[in-house]
Amino acid sequence: MFLERFAVFTLRLRAKLLDFYDYLLRETDSQLGQIFFTSCFILLTGLLFYIWITPYSLWFKFSFTVIYLLSALFCISGIYFIIKRKRIRSNTLEVYTLNDNEPVRFQQFNLNSIPLTEIQANAVFKAFSGKYLTGDYKSFESLILMEPVPARDRLEWKDLSPKRPKQVNRQTLLEFLSHLIIGFENLDNHQMILFVKHYFTLKNTAGTEQHLSSKNISDWRNNKASYLKEISSIFKAIL
């Protein structure tokens, strides 16, 4: 009976830990998760060293050592989980080889592009070209079909932020994709970042490349600004 209860407790604890690790990877930058666990591990190691070189009682030192071992196992497991999950994603859905000499098949994240005729697709591309984006129409077609695009042929999103005129407006890009791709809003932050990175480059007025972050996505989800509604109005006018 005791062993059965212990086994159930172990399985439940493992499930909760996996949920916590998965939350860190899904809702935050995975690199931050690694930094968090590594920092905790280093801090605990430093405390362990400090306690053993100071004149604390032996029982206290052994008690802290047990706590340290459990905490260190937790941190190491977290680091391992995050690294392993990133490798799994890299080998399955979310990282795409852009070498022209290698056959590549883009894996969808349960996404579908809105139904567009050739005339409508051309009209959408022309409507957003100039102020919002630049690039080749073939790359735009690949985006609609969600097919791989070589790095040199990525579209460039050039719309500037109204609050920071020297920075690329990443929220309008997310709004654009949410209207163009069915299911885009349901992607988690990491998937959105990889999707955008595959099809777009973001360069500010100084020519410096920028990147989409989890904060950009969170801000976009809560943003009701008029410049986002303008994206919607362009689509409505065409479709």
FENCOR-V767076 format. One record per pair of residues at least 12 apart in sequence whose C-alpha atoms are under 6 Angstrom apart, sorted by the first residue. I is the first residue (numbers start at 1). J is the second residue. D is the distance in Angstrom with one decimal. If there is no record, write none. Layout:
# FENCOR-V767076
I:J:D + I:J:D
This chain:
# FENCOR-V767076
34:79:5.5 + 37:75:5.1 + 41:72:5.8 + 93:107:5.5 + 98:150:4.8 + 106:147:5.4 + 106:148:5.6 + 111:182:5.7 + 111:183:5.1 + 112:181:5.8 + 112:182:5.0 + 113:144:5.7 + 113:180:6.0 + 113:181:4.3 + 113:182:5.6 + 114:180:5.8 + 114:181:5.9 + 131:159:5.9 + 132:157:5.9 + 132:158:5.3 + 132:159:4.5 + 133:156:5.5 + 133:157:4.4 + 133:158:5.3 + 134:156:5.3 + 135:155:4.7 + 154:199:5.1 + 154:200:5.1 + 155:200:4.7 + 156:200:5.3 + 156:201:4.8 + 156:202:5.9 + 157:202:5.5 + 166:205:5.7 + 167:204:5.1 + 168:204:5.4 + 171:220:5.2 + 172:228:5.8 + 189:214:5.8 + 193:212:5.9
